[in-house]
Amino acid sequence: MTKTLRICIADDSSIIRGIVTRLLQSHDHLQVVSAATDGVVAIEHAKQHKPDIMILDIEMPNKDGLSALPEIVRCSPNTKVIMASTLTKKDSDIGKKVLALGATTYVQKPASGEAGEMDRFSRELIHIIHDLYPEYGTPTDLTPLRVAPRTNTTPSTHTATARTKPAGTPIHAVAIASSTGGPQALATVFEDLKNSLTHIPIFITQHMPRAFTVILANNLGSLSGKPCKEGADGELVREGLTYIAPGDYHMRVSKQREGIRIHLDQGEMVNFCRPAADPMIESLVESYGHHLLLVVLTGMGHDGLKGAQLAHQVGCTIIAQDQDSSVVWGMPKAVVQAGIAHHILPLKDISSKIKRLCEGGK
């Protein structure tokens, strides 16, 4: 018998509670077990119901979501908390705290009641739930979830591993792809990269909605002591900077006479994502060739595989996060099982490997 995912909603907006409840209960195996109007009630519901998921608004009366979050995590540690907020760039200091306090991920609430905003919010929420519980299948539009049996994620003993490249190949740029669990993984990597790689640009695609990518950029910049920003359309790449694909935009680069230039677009979703890692990686391979270092971190699905295959063909070095340290071993697993990962490493060892490779070592 298939498990039903039990979900609590905590939001002071009756409109949002109604929309989310109708959305979730229209999907197979999702059940809304309670709705709370403030943080105090949300804590009580977490204690009482021990839900699989809690969708927790940040801005609520009596006790806001940020204050309630640590208590929810403490009393129901197996609950995956999805923070929901209308955060904007001016709220970045609050946004930095969300993951540190125990939230699994977050979704941006509709800024208005327009149909397009509601549709975007609904799709992102369903995709997040699928990321957290991949056994419930791959989302296609907003059709009911179809349960797919969980496959064994332990790599086969026959899985091929790419031959390690010889030392000495200079690295001119680093590309990082991540999704579910990625913000925490990126924070670990960048804290360990503190004040290093000042001569190399880093490019990141993290599956994340609008407003939160600038928060991520600010957080990674603070942790690493390196300038980190959202990529801007048309800007020239500078050494030592980290560029993050803005939410809802694919980020690509091109090699031009004056240097490497960034391009943003809102073309069709790739692998159900925008931004997607594959477009970024493919363009970086075209611009940097085998001088690109590719890192694939935790995440659901296989975004980044196509780009990794192209990177492998031209001789790039590829690092994949291992299963045990991944929140969801989907994206790195796809690269490992394709036999194109040169290094399969726990999260704690990835930054040191990046530094060694960028300094010409093994």
N, C-alpha and C positions, 0 to 999 in steps of 0.2 A: 504494500500500500504506500502510495507516494505521500510524503510529508507535506503538510500545509504550512506555508510560511505565515507566522503570526506577527502582525504589524500594529504598532501604536503610533498615533499621530498627535503631536503636540503643537498647536498653533492657535493664537487668539483670534484668527480670522475665520469666521464661520464659512465664508466663501471658499477659502483654501481647504478647510477641513472637508467640506462637501465635495469639492472637485477631486481631491486626492482619494477620498473614500470610494467615490463612484469609479474612478479610474482603476484603482487596485482591485476592487471586488468584481470588476468586469473581466479579470484575468484568472485563469485556472490556478488553483493552489495558492492564492493570496487571500488572506483574511485579515480585515481590520478588527482587532479585538477591543480597542478603546480609543477614545479621543480626549485630549486634555486641552484646556484653555490657557494654562500657564505652567511655569516650571515646577511649582510646588506639586500640582496634580500629576505632572509628568513623572516626577520621582516616585510618587505613590503607585502609579500605574506600572512603572518599571519593576518595583518590588513585588507587586501583586501578580502581574502577568508574565514576567520574564520573557518579553517578546524576542523574536528573532531579529527584528528591525524596529528602530524607532526613528521616525522622521521628526526632527526637533527644530522648531523655529528659534532664531536667536532673539528677536525682539518680541518679548511678551511681558505682561504686567506681573506684579507680585514677585516673581523670580524669573529672570530671563534665561534663555537657553544656555548661554555661556556659563552662568552661575550654576545651573542645574546639571550640566553635563558631567562634571566629576562625580557627583553623587549617583547619577544614573549608571555610570561606568562601574562604580564601586559596588552598588547593590545588585547589578545585573551584568556581570562582566562578559557574558557571551552575547549580549545584544549589540548588534552593529548599528551605530548611530549615524544617520545621515542628517547633517545640519542643513537647514534651509533658511535662506536669508535674501534680502534685497540689497546686500552689501554693495557698496560702490568703492571706487578707489580711495575715497577719504576715510573709509573704514578699515584700511589695511592693517592697522595695529590690532584690531579685534580679530580680523581674519587669521592673523599669524597664530593666534592662540588655539584655534579650533582643533587642529590635528594634535597639537601638543597635549591638549586636555583629554584626548581619548576618542575623538570622533573618527569614524572610519573614512568618511568622505563628505562631500557637500554638493548641493545643487542650488542654483540661483532661482529664487522665486520670481514669478511674473512681476514686472514693474508696473504693469497695467492690466486691465481686464480684457485687452484685445485678444481676439481669437488666435492670432499668430503667437503671442506671448504664452498663452495657455497651452497651445499645442507644443511649443518648444519645451516648456516646463514638463509636460506629461511625458514626452519622449525621453528627455534626459533622465527623469526619475525611473522609468522602466528600464532604461539601459543600465543605470547604476545597480538596480536590483539584480539584473541578469549578470552583471560583473561580479557581484558578491556571491551569487548562487548559480554558477555556470551549469549545474545539473538541470536547470530549468530551461535550457535551450538557448538559442541565439535569437534575439529580438528582431522581428521584421515588422516595421511600422508599429502599430499598436494592436496587432492581432493577439488573441489569447495565448498565453505561454503554453508551449508544448514540451512536455517533460522528456528529456533525453537521458538515458542512463549514464551515470558517472563512470568515466573511464579511469583506468589506473594511470596516475600521473607519474609513476616512477619510471624513469627512462629505461628502455630495454637494454639488456647487456650487449645487444648487437647495434645499438645506436652509434652511428659514426661520429667522430669528432674531427674537426678540421685540423690539418697539420699546423703546428705552431710555426709562425713565420720567424725567419732569422732576425736576430737583433740588428739594429742599425738603420732600419727603415725610418726616416724622419716622419713624425706626425705633425701635420699642419692644421688639423681641426679635429674636434671631438663631437660626435652626434650621440644623443641619448634619447631613447624612446621609453615611455612608461605610461601606465594607466592605473588600475586599481592598486592602491598601496604605494603609488609612485611618489606623492608628495613627501611621505615619511622617508622613503628610500632615497630620494633626491637630497633631502635634508641631511641624512647620514653621510652620503657621498660628498656633498659640498662642504660640510663642516670639516671633514678630513682633508679636503683640498685647500684648506685655508691658506691664502697668500701664495698659492702655487699656480702654475700654468698661466703666468702673466703674459706669455708670448703666443698663446694659442686661443682662438675663439672656440666657444662651446655652443652647440645648438641643441635645443630641447623641444621635443613635442611631448606634452603631458595631456592626456585626455581630460579636459577641464572646461567648465562653462565660462562665459564672459564674467568680467570683474574679478574672478579668482586667479587668473593668470598673472595679473599685476601684483596681487598679494603674494603669490608664489615667488615671483621675481624679487620682490623686496625682501622676502624671507631668506632666499638663497644668497642674495647679496650680503645680507647681514651676517649669515653664518660663515661665508667663505672669505669675506673681506675683499671680494672681487666685484666689479660693477656687473650688474645683472639687470636686464630689462626685457620688456616685450619687443619683439622684432617690429620694425616700422617699414612700411612699404617704400621701397626706393632707397633706403639707407645703405651706405657702404659699410661693410664689415670691418671692425677694428680688432686688432690682436688684443687678447686678454679679456675681452668682454664675453658675457654669456647672453645668448638670445633665446627667448622663449616664444613659441608660437602662441599668438593671442587666441583666447577662446573664440570659437566660431570662425576662425580663419586658418586655412592651410598656409604654411610658411615654406617657401622654396628659396633657393639662391641661384644666381647665374654668374658665370665668370665673364667679366667685361674688361675693356682696356684699362679702366681706372681701378679695377679690383673686383672683389666679390660683392655683389649687390643682393639685398633681400627683396623678395616679392611676396605679397600677401594676396589671397583671393578667397572668395566664398563660393568656390565651385562645388560640385556635387560631393556628398559625403563619400569617403573612402573607408571601407571596412566598417561602415555604420558610424564613422567618426568625422568630425571637423573641429579642431585640427586632427589630421592623421599623420602618422609617422612615415608611412611609405613615400608620400610625395616629397617630404623634407629629405629623407635619406637618399632617394634617387637623385635629387638635384645636387646634393652634396657630393655624391660619388662622381657625377658629371663634372663638377667644378674642382674637386680635390684629388680625384683618382685614388690610387692606393695609399695616399698620404692621409686618408681619413681613418680615425679610430671610431668604431661603432660599439655602443653599449646598450643592451636591451634589458631593461629592468622589469620588475613585477607588473603584471597586467593581464586582463582577460582577453581572449581572442588571439588573433594572429597578425594584428597590425604591426608592421615593421619587418615581416618575413620577406616580402617581395623585395623591399629595399636591401635587406641583408643579403639576399641571394645575389643581387647585382653587385653589392659591395664585395662579396666573396669572389665573384668572377674576376674582378679587377685587382684583387690582392689585398684588400683592406683587412685589418685585424678586427676581430669581433669578440666581444665579451658578453656573456649571458649570465644573469643572476641565477643561482641554483634554486632548486625546489624548496628546500627547507626554510630558506630565508625570505621567500616570496609570499606575499599575501594571496595572490592568485598566480599560479605557475602556468600561464597561458602563452603570453607573448614570448618570454624566454624559452619556454618549452618548445614552441614551434621552430625556433632557430636551432635549438639543440638537436631535436629529432630530424631536422634537415641535414645534420652533419656539417654545419658551417660555423659552429662556435669554436674559436681557438681556446678560449678560457671559460670554464663554467665555475663561478665563484660565489661564495656566500657574500652577502651585502657588505659585511665588515671588511672584506679584503679587496673590494672593487676599486676604491679610491687609490690605494697604494699601487695597484696594478696599473691604473691609468697613469699615475705619475711616473712609474718606471718606464712604461712604454713611450711616453711623451719625452722622456729624457734619453731615449735611445737604448734602454735596457730590455730585458725579456720580461 
